[in-house]
Amino acid sequence: MPDLLHISSSPRGDASRSLALARTFTEAYRTTRPDAVIEHWDLWDGTLPAFGPAAAHAKMATIAGEPFTVDQEAAYRQIKDAFARFDAADSYLFSVPMWNATVPYILKQFIDVVSQPGLTFGFDPDSGYTGLLEGKRAVLIYTSDVWAPGRPPAFGSDFRQPYLETWLRWAGITDITAVRQPAATAVADPDDLWHRSRAEVTAAAVALGSTGRTAAA
């Protein structure tokens, strides 16, 4: 059972700033918790199942209390295995680059895969949704090349943060810390931006590792 699960959504390897900042985070986290078990789930490594017709029908069959077909049973078994890997961790680190104002599609796929009735959420017709992942913590590292808070609309918009953090709270995770490195291009001092981003990421990691709690953003 990992203490910290890093869920990464960039396919760019050593060229990725979100992955580089995540490495800074995990290194700092380990300095405060040397015995911590840290797992990295690269969403591009082929282990994330598809969420296609069989899985979608299986999800709705679960909600309706209907039996699965053979195809639905096989698809949902993969879905439950992916959720179990996600649920096993105490805390999460999401490294999230900006793709066209929002998250990479592989991260949306991950969310669709693990957001299942009776696993991630419960539902009551009168009271609505209930998140089932209570007691967990999440840190989100956001990077972008052009967008930054306060820049004119011509520089884009950021739909990642409201989307991801709304989903986390919907799933029951309310202890959330966000660290952003915006507008990496066309800045006066890129090295200073990088230094400040690493310092902020390090501080978040030390806070999580030393206190067991994150400061809600």
MARLUMPA-570763 format. One line per field, with one value per residue: residue in one letter; x, y, z of N, C-alpha, C, O in turn. Coordinates in nm, 2 decimals. Layout:
REM MARLUMPA-570763
residuo: c(A, ...)
neast: c(X, ...)
nnorth: c(Y, ...)
nup: c(Z, ...)
caeast: c(X, ...)
canorth: c(Y, ...)
caup: c(Z, ...)
ceast: c(X, ...)
cnorth: c(Y, ...)
cup: c(Z, ...)
oeast: c(X, ...)
onorth: c(Y, ...)
oup: c(Z, ...)
//
This chain:
REM MARLUMPA-570763
residuo: c(M, P, D, L, L, H, I, S, S, S, P, R, G, D, A, S, R, S, L, A, L, A, R, T, F, T, E, A, Y, R, T, T, R, P, D, A, V, I, E, H, W, D, L, W, D, G, T, L, P, A, F, G, P, A, A, A, H, A, K, M, A, T, I, A, G, E, P, F, T, V, D, Q, E, A, A, Y, R, Q, I, K, D, A, F, A, R, F, D, A, A, D, S, Y, L, F, S, V, P, M, W, N, A, T, V, P, Y, I, L, K, Q, F, I, D, V, V, S, Q, P, G, L, T, F, G, F, D, P, D, S, G, Y, T, G, L, L, E, G, K, R, A, V, L, I, Y, T, S, D, V, W, A, P, G, R, P, P, A, F, G, S, D, F, R, Q, P, Y, L, E, T, W, L, R, W, A, G, I, T, D, I, T, A, V, R, Q, P, A, A, T, A, V, A, D, P, D, D, L, W, H, R, S, R, A, E, V, T, A, A, A, V, A, L, G, S, T, G, R, T, A, A, A)
neast: c(0.09, 0.08, 0.21, 0.21, 0.09, 0.19, 0.04, 0.08, 0.04, 0.17, 0.32, 0.59, 0.83, 1.17, 1.16, 0.94, 0.81, 0.62, 0.66, 0.92, 0.89, 0.74, 0.92, 1.09, 0.91, 0.86, 1.12, 1.17, 0.96, 1.04, 1.26, 1.14, 1.00, 1.15, 1.10, 0.88, 0.65, 0.64, 0.47, 0.46, 0.23, 0.23, 0.02, 0.04, 0.15, 0.02, -0.13, -0.37, -0.71, -0.93, -1.23, -1.49, -1.77, -1.86, -1.77, -1.90, -2.17, -2.17, -2.12, -2.37, -2.54, -2.46, -2.55, -2.82, -2.87, -2.87, -2.79, -2.46, -2.34, -2.13, -1.91, -1.93, -1.88, -1.61, -1.49, -1.56, -1.42, -1.16, -1.18, -1.24, -1.00, -0.82, -0.93, -0.88, -0.60, -0.57, -0.72, -0.57, -0.37, -0.27, -0.23, -0.22, -0.04, -0.08, 0.05, 0.01, 0.01, -0.10, -0.33, -0.46, -0.62, -0.72, -0.71, -0.48, -0.60, -0.57, -0.58, -0.84, -0.96, -0.86, -1.00, -1.27, -1.25, -1.21, -1.41, -1.66, -1.98, -2.04, -1.78, -1.61, -1.81, -2.13, -2.49, -2.79, -3.13, -3.27, -3.08, -2.86, -2.52, -2.25, -1.93, -1.68, -1.42, -1.30, -1.08, -0.84, -0.56, -0.46, -0.22, -0.17, 0.01, 0.03, 0.12, 0.20, 0.25, 0.17, -0.07, -0.16, -0.26, -0.45, -0.37, -0.46, -0.76, -0.67, -0.45, -0.54, -0.73, -0.79, -0.91, -0.85, -0.79, -1.04, -1.20, -1.06, -1.03, -1.30, -1.39, -1.23, -1.33, -1.59, -1.55, -1.49, -1.25, -1.11, -0.89, -0.68, -0.40, -0.28, -0.03, 0.11, 0.28, 0.28, 0.28, 0.54, 0.68, 0.80, 0.86, 1.04, 1.25, 1.31, 1.46, 1.44, 1.17, 1.15, 1.30, 1.15, 0.92, 1.01, 1.08, 0.83, 0.70, 0.86, 0.82, 0.55, 0.57, 0.72, 0.55, 0.33, 0.46, 0.57, 0.37, 0.16, -0.07, -0.21, -0.22, -0.52, -0.58)
nnorth: c(-0.12, 0.20, 0.50, 0.74, 0.82, 0.90, 1.04, 1.07, 1.27, 1.36, 1.28, 1.34, 1.28, 1.34, 1.60, 1.72, 1.96, 1.94, 1.68, 1.70, 1.88, 1.72, 1.52, 1.67, 1.72, 1.45, 1.38, 1.57, 1.50, 1.25, 1.31, 1.39, 1.17, 0.91, 0.63, 0.61, 0.47, 0.52, 0.54, 0.55, 0.62, 0.62, 0.74, 0.69, 0.44, 0.22, 0.06, 0.16, 0.10, 0.10, 0.31, 0.22, 0.12, -0.13, -0.10, 0.14, 0.06, -0.13, 0.02, 0.17, -0.05, -0.13, 0.08, 0.05, -0.20, -0.42, -0.73, -0.81, -0.85, -1.09, -0.95, -0.70, -0.78, -0.85, -0.61, -0.45, -0.57, -0.50, -0.23, -0.22, -0.32, -0.11, 0.09, -0.01, 0.00, 0.28, 0.35, 0.24, 0.41, 0.65, 0.92, 1.16, 1.26, 1.47, 1.54, 1.79, 1.90, 2.17, 2.12, 2.25, 2.43, 2.27, 1.94, 1.68, 1.43, 1.17, 1.18, 1.26, 1.03, 0.85, 0.96, 0.90, 0.62, 0.55, 0.66, 0.53, 0.39, 0.31, 0.27, 0.50, 0.69, 0.74, 0.74, 0.90, 0.94, 1.14, 1.29, 1.32, 1.30, 1.13, 1.14, 0.88, 0.86, 0.96, 1.11, 1.10, 1.27, 1.52, 1.66, 1.89, 1.96, 2.21, 2.30, 2.53, 2.68, 2.92, 3.04, 3.23, 3.34, 3.63, 3.72, 3.85, 3.74, 3.65, 3.50, 3.26, 3.02, 2.86, 2.56, 2.34, 2.34, 2.41, 2.20, 1.96, 1.99, 2.01, 1.76, 1.60, 1.68, 1.61, 1.33, 1.30, 1.39, 1.63, 1.76, 1.94, 2.06, 2.31, 2.37, 2.60, 2.65, 2.88, 3.02, 2.97, 3.04, 3.34, 3.49, 3.72, 3.62, 3.31, 3.13, 3.22, 3.19, 2.91, 2.84, 2.95, 2.80, 2.54, 2.57, 2.62, 2.38, 2.21, 2.30, 2.23, 1.95, 1.89, 1.99, 1.81, 1.56, 1.59, 1.67, 1.51, 1.62, 1.84, 2.18, 2.33, 2.46)
nup: c(0.00, -0.10, 0.05, -0.09, -0.40, -0.71, -0.98, -1.31, -1.61, -1.83, -2.14, -2.21, -2.09, -2.00, -2.10, -1.98, -1.77, -1.57, -1.48, -1.40, -1.18, -1.02, -0.96, -0.80, -0.59, -0.49, -0.40, -0.20, -0.03, 0.05, 0.21, 0.45, 0.52, 0.52, 0.51, 0.35, 0.12, -0.21, -0.51, -0.86, -1.10, -1.43, -1.65, -1.92, -1.96, -2.05, -1.87, -1.79, -1.82, -2.10, -2.14, -2.27, -2.47, -2.34, -2.07, -2.00, -2.02, -1.82, -1.60, -1.58, -1.55, -1.30, -1.14, -1.19, -1.09, -1.25, -1.42, -1.55, -1.89, -2.06, -2.18, -2.05, -1.78, -1.80, -1.88, -1.66, -1.45, -1.51, -1.47, -1.19, -1.09, -1.16, -1.01, -0.75, -0.74, -0.74, -0.51, -0.30, -0.20, 0.04, 0.00, -0.27, -0.56, -0.82, -1.13, -1.37, -1.68, -1.90, -2.15, -2.43, -2.28, -2.08, -1.91, -2.00, -2.23, -2.14, -1.86, -1.82, -1.90, -1.70, -1.48, -1.56, -1.56, -1.29, -1.15, -1.01, -0.92, -0.58, -0.54, -0.58, -0.54, -0.38, -0.43, -0.37, -0.44, -0.32, -0.16, -0.32, -0.44, -0.27, -0.17, -0.15, -0.08, 0.16, 0.39, 0.26, 0.09, -0.14, -0.37, -0.62, -0.91, -1.13, -1.46, -1.72, -2.05, -2.16, -2.05, -1.76, -1.44, -1.45, -1.70, -2.02, -2.21, -2.46, -2.41, -2.33, -2.12, -1.80, -1.74, -1.60, -1.31, -1.17, -1.27, -1.19, -0.91, -0.83, -0.90, -0.72, -0.47, -0.50, -0.50, -0.24, -0.14, 0.03, 0.14, -0.01, -0.19, -0.41, -0.65, -0.87, -1.18, -1.39, -1.73, -1.86, -2.08, -2.24, -2.02, -1.81, -1.66, -1.68, -1.53, -1.27, -1.23, -1.24, -1.02, -0.81, -0.84, -0.79, -0.52, -0.40, -0.45, -0.31, -0.05, -0.02, -0.03, 0.20, 0.40, 0.37, 0.42, 0.67, 0.85, 0.78, 0.69, 0.44, 0.35, 0.27, -0.05)
caeast: c(0.00, 0.17, 0.18, 0.19, 0.08, 0.21, -0.04, 0.13, -0.03, 0.25, 0.40, 0.71, 0.95, 1.26, 1.13, 0.82, 0.82, 0.53, 0.73, 1.04, 0.85, 0.69, 1.04, 1.13, 0.82, 0.88, 1.25, 1.15, 0.87, 1.12, 1.35, 1.07, 0.95, 1.24, 1.05, 0.75, 0.63, 0.60, 0.45, 0.44, 0.15, 0.24, -0.10, 0.07, 0.23, -0.06, -0.20, -0.50, -0.80, -1.02, -1.36, -1.56, -1.91, -1.88, -1.75, -2.01, -2.29, -2.15, -2.14, -2.51, -2.60, -2.44, -2.64, -2.96, -2.89, -2.89, -2.67, -2.36, -2.31, -1.99, -1.82, -1.94, -1.81, -1.46, -1.45, -1.57, -1.31, -1.04, -1.22, -1.22, -0.86, -0.77, -0.98, -0.81, -0.47, -0.59, -0.77, -0.47, -0.28, -0.32, -0.22, -0.20, 0.03, -0.11, 0.13, -0.09, 0.03, -0.22, -0.35, -0.58, -0.70, -0.77, -0.62, -0.45, -0.72, -0.55, -0.62, -0.99, -0.99, -0.84, -1.12, -1.39, -1.23, -1.21, -1.54, -1.76, -2.08, -2.01, -1.64, -1.57, -1.92, -2.26, -2.59, -2.93, -3.22, -3.31, -2.97, -2.76, -2.39, -2.17, -1.79, -1.64, -1.27, -1.28, -0.96, -0.72, -0.51, -0.41, -0.14, -0.18, 0.11, -0.01, 0.22, 0.15, 0.34, 0.13, -0.17, -0.12, -0.37, -0.45, -0.33, -0.58, -0.81, -0.59, -0.35, -0.60, -0.80, -0.75, -1.03, -0.80, -0.80, -1.18, -1.25, -0.99, -1.06, -1.44, -1.40, -1.17, -1.42, -1.71, -1.51, -1.47, -1.11, -1.12, -0.76, -0.62, -0.30, -0.25, 0.09, 0.10, 0.39, 0.21, 0.34, 0.68, 0.74, 0.78, 0.88, 1.16, 1.35, 1.27, 1.53, 1.38, 1.04, 1.17, 1.35, 1.04, 0.83, 1.07, 1.07, 0.69, 0.67, 0.93, 0.74, 0.42, 0.60, 0.76, 0.43, 0.26, 0.54, 0.60, 0.25, 0.05, -0.18, -0.18, -0.30, -0.61, -0.56)
canorth: c(0.00, 0.32, 0.62, 0.85, 0.77, 1.00, 1.01, 1.17, 1.27, 1.41, 1.18, 1.41, 1.23, 1.44, 1.73, 1.77, 2.04, 1.89, 1.56, 1.75, 1.93, 1.61, 1.46, 1.76, 1.69, 1.32, 1.38, 1.64, 1.42, 1.14, 1.36, 1.40, 1.04, 0.82, 0.50, 0.61, 0.39, 0.61, 0.47, 0.64, 0.57, 0.69, 0.70, 0.65, 0.32, 0.11, -0.01, 0.22, 0.04, 0.19, 0.32, 0.22, 0.08, -0.23, -0.04, 0.24, -0.01, -0.20, 0.13, 0.20, -0.17, -0.13, 0.17, 0.00, -0.33, -0.52, -0.82, -0.78, -0.94, -1.14, -0.84, -0.60, -0.83, -0.84, -0.47, -0.39, -0.63, -0.41, -0.10, -0.24, -0.33, 0.02, 0.17, -0.06, 0.06, 0.42, 0.36, 0.19, 0.51, 0.74, 1.06, 1.16, 1.37, 1.48, 1.64, 1.81, 2.00, 2.22, 2.08, 2.32, 2.49, 2.17, 1.84, 1.58, 1.34, 1.05, 1.21, 1.25, 0.88, 0.80, 1.00, 0.82, 0.48, 0.52, 0.72, 0.43, 0.38, 0.21, 0.27, 0.64, 0.77, 0.68, 0.83, 0.89, 1.02, 1.26, 1.38, 1.34, 1.23, 1.12, 1.09, 0.77, 0.86, 1.05, 1.09, 1.10, 1.40, 1.54, 1.77, 1.90, 2.05, 2.26, 2.37, 2.58, 2.76, 3.06, 3.09, 3.26, 3.42, 3.78, 3.75, 3.87, 3.62, 3.60, 3.40, 3.13, 3.00, 2.74, 2.48, 2.23, 2.35, 2.39, 2.06, 1.85, 2.00, 1.98, 1.61, 1.55, 1.71, 1.52, 1.20, 1.29, 1.43, 1.78, 1.81, 1.96, 2.17, 2.33, 2.45, 2.63, 2.72, 2.93, 3.11, 2.94, 3.11, 3.48, 3.56, 3.80, 3.54, 3.18, 3.05, 3.26, 3.12, 2.77, 2.83, 2.97, 2.68, 2.42, 2.60, 2.60, 2.24, 2.15, 2.33, 2.15, 1.81, 1.89, 2.00, 1.68, 1.46, 1.61, 1.68, 1.42, 1.70, 1.95, 2.30, 2.34, 2.58)
caup: c(0.00, -0.11, 0.12, -0.18, -0.54, -0.81, -1.10, -1.41, -1.73, -1.94, -2.21, -2.26, -2.03, -1.94, -2.14, -1.91, -1.65, -1.47, -1.43, -1.32, -1.05, -0.94, -0.90, -0.68, -0.48, -0.42, -0.33, -0.07, 0.06, 0.11, 0.31, 0.57, 0.55, 0.45, 0.49, 0.28, 0.00, -0.32, -0.63, -0.98, -1.21, -1.55, -1.72, -2.06, -1.96, -2.10, -1.77, -1.77, -1.92, -2.18, -2.08, -2.39, -2.46, -2.24, -1.94, -1.98, -2.00, -1.69, -1.49, -1.57, -1.50, -1.16, -1.08, -1.20, -1.02, -1.35, -1.44, -1.66, -2.00, -2.05, -2.21, -1.94, -1.67, -1.83, -1.87, -1.52, -1.37, -1.53, -1.40, -1.05, -1.06, -1.17, -0.89, -0.63, -0.74, -0.70, -0.37, -0.21, -0.15, 0.14, -0.05, -0.42, -0.63, -0.96, -1.21, -1.47, -1.78, -1.97, -2.29, -2.48, -2.17, -1.98, -1.88, -2.11, -2.24, -2.06, -1.73, -1.82, -1.91, -1.57, -1.40, -1.60, -1.52, -1.14, -1.09, -1.02, -0.81, -0.48, -0.52, -0.57, -0.50, -0.36, -0.48, -0.32, -0.52, -0.24, -0.11, -0.42, -0.44, -0.15, -0.20, -0.06, -0.06, 0.27, 0.47, 0.17, 0.06, -0.28, -0.41, -0.77, -0.97, -1.26, -1.54, -1.85, -2.12, -2.20, -1.96, -1.63, -1.38, -1.47, -1.83, -2.11, -2.27, -2.58, -2.36, -2.29, -2.00, -1.73, -1.69, -1.52, -1.17, -1.13, -1.30, -1.11, -0.77, -0.81, -0.90, -0.60, -0.36, -0.53, -0.46, -0.09, -0.10, 0.05, 0.18, -0.14, -0.21, -0.55, -0.68, -1.02, -1.25, -1.51, -1.82, -1.86, -2.19, -2.25, -1.89, -1.81, -1.60, -1.66, -1.42, -1.14, -1.22, -1.21, -0.88, -0.72, -0.85, -0.71, -0.38, -0.36, -0.46, -0.20, 0.07, -0.01, 0.00, 0.34, 0.48, 0.36, 0.48, 0.82, 0.93, 0.74, 0.63, 0.35, 0.37, 0.16, -0.13)
ceast: c(0.09, 0.12, 0.14, 0.19, 0.09, 0.14, 0.00, 0.06, 0.04, 0.33, 0.54, 0.84, 1.04, 1.24, 1.01, 0.86, 0.74, 0.60, 0.85, 1.00, 0.80, 0.81, 1.09, 1.04, 0.85, 1.02, 1.24, 1.06, 0.95, 1.21, 1.28, 1.01, 1.03, 1.19, 0.92, 0.76, 0.57, 0.58, 0.42, 0.35, 0.15, 0.12, -0.08, 0.14, 0.15, -0.14, -0.34, -0.60, -0.88, -1.16, -1.46, -1.71, -1.94, -1.87, -1.86, -2.14, -2.28, -2.17, -2.29, -2.58, -2.58, -2.53, -2.79, -2.98, -2.91, -2.77, -2.58, -2.37, -2.17, -1.89, -1.82, -1.87, -1.66, -1.42, -1.46, -1.47, -1.19, -1.06, -1.19, -1.08, -0.79, -0.81, -0.90, -0.67, -0.47, -0.63, -0.67, -0.39, -0.35, -0.33, -0.18, -0.12, -0.01, -0.03, 0.05, -0.04, -0.10, -0.22, -0.48, -0.68, -0.75, -0.67, -0.59, -0.57, -0.70, -0.59, -0.77, -1.03, -0.97, -0.96, -1.24, -1.38, -1.26, -1.34, -1.65, -1.85, -2.04, -1.86, -1.59, -1.69, -2.04, -2.36, -2.72, -3.02, -3.26, -3.20, -2.86, -2.63, -2.33, -2.03, -1.75, -1.49, -1.23, -1.15, -0.83, -0.68, -0.46, -0.33, -0.15, -0.08, 0.06, 0.10, 0.15, 0.25, 0.30, 0.03, -0.11, -0.24, -0.35, -0.41, -0.46, -0.63, -0.74, -0.48, -0.41, -0.68, -0.76, -0.87, -0.98, -0.83, -0.95, -1.23, -1.19, -1.03, -1.21, -1.46, -1.34, -1.27, -1.55, -1.68, -1.49, -1.34, -1.12, -0.99, -0.68, -0.52, -0.27, -0.12, 0.10, 0.23, 0.33, 0.31, 0.50, 0.75, 0.71, 0.78, 1.02, 1.28, 1.30, 1.33, 1.48, 1.25, 1.05, 1.22, 1.24, 0.94, 0.88, 1.06, 0.93, 0.65, 0.74, 0.86, 0.62, 0.46, 0.64, 0.64, 0.35, 0.33, 0.55, 0.48, 0.14, -0.07, -0.13, -0.26, -0.39, -0.59, -0.68)
cnorth: c(0.12, 0.43, 0.74, 0.79, 0.90, 0.96, 1.12, 1.16, 1.34, 1.29, 1.23, 1.37, 1.35, 1.58, 1.80, 1.84, 1.99, 1.76, 1.60, 1.80, 1.82, 1.53, 1.54, 1.73, 1.56, 1.31, 1.45, 1.56, 1.31, 1.18, 1.37, 1.26, 0.94, 0.68, 0.49, 0.53, 0.49, 0.53, 0.58, 0.56, 0.66, 0.65, 0.66, 0.52, 0.20, 0.03, 0.04, 0.16, 0.14, 0.20, 0.34, 0.17, -0.02, -0.18, 0.06, 0.17, -0.08, -0.10, 0.15, 0.07, -0.18, -0.04, 0.12, -0.13, -0.44, -0.61, -0.78, -0.89, -0.99, -1.03, -0.73, -0.65, -0.82, -0.70, -0.41, -0.45, -0.55, -0.28, -0.11, -0.25, -0.20, 0.10, 0.12, -0.01, 0.21, 0.43, 0.32, 0.29, 0.60, 0.88, 1.05, 1.28, 1.37, 1.58, 1.66, 1.93, 2.05, 2.18, 2.15, 2.36, 2.40, 2.06, 1.75, 1.48, 1.21, 1.06, 1.21, 1.11, 0.82, 0.83, 0.92, 0.68, 0.47, 0.58, 0.63, 0.42, 0.27, 0.21, 0.41, 0.73, 0.68, 0.78, 0.80, 0.98, 1.15, 1.35, 1.40, 1.25, 1.23, 1.07, 0.99, 0.76, 0.96, 1.01, 1.09, 1.25, 1.41, 1.67, 1.77, 2.00, 2.08, 2.33, 2.42, 2.67, 2.90, 3.12, 3.12, 3.35, 3.57, 3.81, 3.77, 3.74, 3.56, 3.50, 3.27, 3.14, 2.87, 2.67, 2.36, 2.23, 2.34, 2.25, 1.96, 1.86, 1.98, 1.83, 1.55, 1.56, 1.62, 1.38, 1.19, 1.34, 1.58, 1.84, 1.83, 2.08, 2.18, 2.41, 2.47, 2.69, 2.76, 3.01, 3.09, 3.01, 3.26, 3.55, 3.62, 3.71, 3.40, 3.10, 3.09, 3.19, 2.97, 2.75, 2.85, 2.85, 2.56, 2.45, 2.58, 2.46, 2.17, 2.18, 2.25, 2.01, 1.80, 1.90, 1.87, 1.57, 1.47, 1.62, 1.58, 1.49, 1.80, 2.07, 2.32, 2.47, 2.66)
cup: c(0.00, -0.01, 0.03, -0.32, -0.63, -0.94, -1.21, -1.54, -1.85, -2.01, -2.25, -2.19, -1.97, -1.99, -2.07, -1.79, -1.54, -1.40, -1.35, -1.19, -0.96, -0.88, -0.78, -0.56, -0.41, -0.35, -0.20, 0.02, 0.13, 0.22, 0.45, 0.61, 0.47, 0.42, 0.41, 0.15, -0.11, -0.45, -0.74, -1.07, -1.33, -1.63, -1.87, -2.07, -2.01, -2.00, -1.74, -1.87, -1.99, -2.11, -2.21, -2.36, -2.35, -2.10, -1.91, -1.95, -1.86, -1.58, -1.47, -1.52, -1.35, -1.09, -1.08, -1.13, -1.12, -1.37, -1.55, -1.77, -1.98, -2.07, -2.10, -1.82, -1.69, -1.82, -1.73, -1.43, -1.39, -1.46, -1.25, -1.00, -1.06, -1.05, -0.76, -0.62, -0.69, -0.55, -0.26, -0.14, -0.05, 0.09, -0.20, -0.46, -0.77, -1.03, -1.34, -1.56, -1.84, -2.11, -2.34, -2.38, -2.06, -1.96, -2.00, -2.11, -2.16, -1.91, -1.72, -1.83, -1.77, -1.48, -1.43, -1.56, -1.37, -1.08, -1.10, -0.90, -0.71, -0.45, -0.49, -0.51, -0.47, -0.41, -0.42, -0.39, -0.45, -0.20, -0.21, -0.40, -0.30, -0.20, -0.10, -0.04, 0.05, 0.34, 0.39, 0.14, -0.08, -0.29, -0.56, -0.81, -1.11, -1.33, -1.67, -1.92, -2.14, -2.10, -1.83, -1.57, -1.41, -1.62, -1.92, -2.17, -2.39, -2.54, -2.31, -2.16, -1.93, -1.68, -1.61, -1.38, -1.12, -1.15, -1.21, -0.96, -0.74, -0.81, -0.77, -0.48, -0.38, -0.48, -0.31, -0.05, -0.09, 0.10, 0.05, -0.14, -0.36, -0.56, -0.83, -1.06, -1.39, -1.60, -1.82, -1.97, -2.18, -2.11, -1.89, -1.75, -1.58, -1.55, -1.29, -1.12, -1.18, -1.07, -0.78, -0.72, -0.77, -0.56, -0.32, -0.35, -0.34, -0.06, 0.09, 0.03, 0.15, 0.43, 0.48, 0.44, 0.63, 0.91, 0.90, 0.69, 0.54, 0.39, 0.25, 0.08, -0.15)
oeast: c(0.16, 0.00, 0.05, 0.28, 0.00, 0.17, -0.03, 0.02, -0.02, 0.39, 0.61, 0.94, 0.99, 1.29, 0.98, 0.93, 0.77, 0.59, 0.88, 1.07, 0.81, 0.80, 1.13, 1.09, 0.86, 1.03, 1.29, 1.09, 0.93, 1.25, 1.34, 0.99, 0.99, 1.23, 0.86, 0.86, 0.45, 0.68, 0.35, 0.39, 0.09, 0.11, -0.17, 0.18, 0.20, -0.21, -0.42, -0.58, -0.90, -1.20, -1.50, -1.75, -2.03, -1.96, -1.91, -2.21, -2.38, -2.23, -2.34, -2.68, -2.67, -2.59, -2.86, -3.10, -2.98, -2.66, -2.63, -2.41, -2.10, -1.79, -1.71, -1.80, -1.59, -1.31, -1.37, -1.43, -1.12, -0.97, -1.13, -1.04, -0.70, -0.72, -0.86, -0.62, -0.39, -0.57, -0.68, -0.34, -0.47, -0.42, -0.13, -0.14, 0.02, -0.02, 0.03, -0.05, -0.20, -0.12, -0.59, -0.80, -0.81, -0.55, -0.67, -0.62, -0.79, -0.63, -0.83, -1.13, -1.05, -1.01, -1.31, -1.48, -1.33, -1.37, -1.73, -1.81, -2.00, -1.82, -1.53, -1.66, -2.06, -2.33, -2.76, -2.98, -3.30, -3.21, -2.77, -2.64, -2.34, -2.02, -1.77, -1.45, -1.13, -1.11, -0.72, -0.76, -0.42, -0.37, -0.12, -0.07, 0.05, 0.16, 0.06, 0.34, 0.39, 0.04, -0.02, -0.31, -0.24, -0.42, -0.56, -0.55, -0.74, -0.43, -0.34, -0.69, -0.70, -0.93, -1.06, -0.89, -0.97, -1.31, -1.27, -1.06, -1.24, -1.53, -1.41, -1.29, -1.60, -1.77, -1.46, -1.31, -1.13, -0.98, -0.61, -0.55, -0.25, -0.10, 0.08, 0.29, 0.34, 0.42, 0.57, 0.87, 0.62, 0.71, 1.11, 1.39, 1.25, 1.27, 1.46, 1.21, 0.98, 1.17, 1.22, 0.89, 0.80, 1.03, 0.91, 0.59, 0.68, 0.85, 0.59, 0.38, 0.61, 0.64, 0.30, 0.27, 0.56, 0.49, 0.05, -0.17, -0.02, -0.37, -0.34, -0.57, -0.68)
onorth: c(0.15, 0.45, 0.82, 0.71, 0.99, 0.86, 1.23, 1.05, 1.37, 1.21, 1.16, 1.43, 1.43, 1.68, 1.91, 1.79, 2.00, 1.74, 1.54, 1.77, 1.83, 1.49, 1.48, 1.72, 1.55, 1.25, 1.41, 1.56, 1.28, 1.11, 1.36, 1.24, 0.89, 0.62, 0.39, 0.52, 0.53, 0.47, 0.68, 0.46, 0.76, 0.54, 0.61, 0.48, 0.09, -0.06, -0.02, 0.17, 0.26, 0.11, 0.45, 0.18, -0.01, -0.21, 0.06, 0.21, -0.09, -0.13, 0.16, 0.09, -0.22, -0.07, 0.14, -0.18, -0.54, -0.57, -0.71, -1.00, -0.94, -1.01, -0.68, -0.57, -0.78, -0.67, -0.34, -0.39, -0.52, -0.22, -0.02, -0.21, -0.17, 0.17, 0.20, 0.02, 0.25, 0.51, 0.36, 0.27, 0.62, 0.96, 0.95, 1.39, 1.27, 1.70, 1.57, 2.04, 1.98, 2.20, 2.11, 2.34, 2.44, 2.08, 1.75, 1.44, 1.15, 0.96, 1.16, 1.07, 0.74, 0.75, 0.88, 0.62, 0.37, 0.55, 0.64, 0.45, 0.16, 0.14, 0.44, 0.82, 0.57, 0.90, 0.68, 1.10, 1.25, 1.47, 1.48, 1.14, 1.33, 0.96, 1.00, 0.67, 1.03, 0.89, 1.08, 1.34, 1.31, 1.77, 1.67, 2.12, 1.99, 2.42, 2.35, 2.72, 2.99, 3.23, 3.05, 3.42, 3.62, 3.93, 3.71, 3.64, 3.44, 3.43, 3.19, 3.24, 2.79, 2.72, 2.28, 2.14, 2.26, 2.20, 1.88, 1.76, 1.94, 1.78, 1.46, 1.47, 1.57, 1.31, 1.07, 1.34, 1.65, 1.96, 1.73, 2.19, 2.08, 2.51, 2.38, 2.78, 2.69, 3.05, 3.18, 3.03, 3.30, 3.64, 3.57, 3.72, 3.37, 3.02, 3.00, 3.15, 2.92, 2.66, 2.77, 2.82, 2.50, 2.35, 2.53, 2.41, 2.08, 2.09, 2.21, 1.94, 1.70, 1.83, 1.83, 1.50, 1.37, 1.58, 1.56, 1.43, 1.85, 2.05, 2.33, 2.58, 2.76)
oup: c(0.10, 0.00, 0.06, -0.36, -0.62, -1.00, -1.19, -1.58, -1.95, -1.94, -2.33, -2.22, -1.90, -1.93, -2.09, -1.70, -1.42, -1.28, -1.25, -1.09, -0.84, -0.77, -0.68, -0.45, -0.29, -0.25, -0.10, 0.14, 0.24, 0.31, 0.55, 0.73, 0.37, 0.32, 0.39, 0.09, -0.09, -0.49, -0.72, -1.12, -1.33, -1.68, -1.93, -2.18, -2.02, -2.04, -1.68, -1.99, -1.95, -2.03, -2.24, -2.25, -2.27, -2.01, -1.79, -1.86, -1.79, -1.48, -1.36, -1.45, -1.28, -0.98, -0.99, -1.12, -1.09, -1.33, -1.65, -1.74, -1.89, -2.00, -2.07, -1.75, -1.59, -1.76, -1.69, -1.33, -1.29, -1.40, -1.19, -0.90, -0.98, -0.99, -0.68, -0.51, -0.62, -0.48, -0.15, -0.03, -0.05, 0.12, -0.25, -0.40, -0.84, -0.99, -1.42, -1.53, -1.83, -2.19, -2.30, -2.38, -1.97, -1.99, -2.09, -2.00, -2.11, -1.85, -1.62, -1.76, -1.73, -1.41, -1.34, -1.52, -1.33, -0.96, -1.20, -0.79, -0.75, -0.36, -0.38, -0.43, -0.52, -0.43, -0.41, -0.41, -0.51, -0.20, -0.18, -0.34, -0.23, -0.25, 0.02, 0.03, 0.04, 0.34, 0.44, 0.16, -0.14, -0.24, -0.62, -0.77, -1.19, -1.28, -1.72, -1.85, -2.14, -2.06, -1.78, -1.64, -1.40, -1.65, -1.88, -2.18, -2.42, -2.62, -2.25, -2.10, -2.00, -1.58, -1.56, -1.32, -1.03, -1.07, -1.15, -0.90, -0.63, -0.73, -0.72, -0.41, -0.28, -0.44, -0.26, 0.07, -0.19, 0.10, 0.01, -0.08, -0.43, -0.49, -0.91, -1.00, -1.48, -1.56, -1.79, -1.97, -2.12, -2.09, -1.96, -1.80, -1.47, -1.49, -1.20, -1.01, -1.10, -1.00, -0.69, -0.62, -0.70, -0.48, -0.21, -0.26, -0.27, 0.02, 0.20, 0.10, 0.21, 0.53, 0.59, 0.51, 0.70, 1.02, 0.98, 0.66, 0.55, 0.45, 0.14, 0.14, -0.22)
//
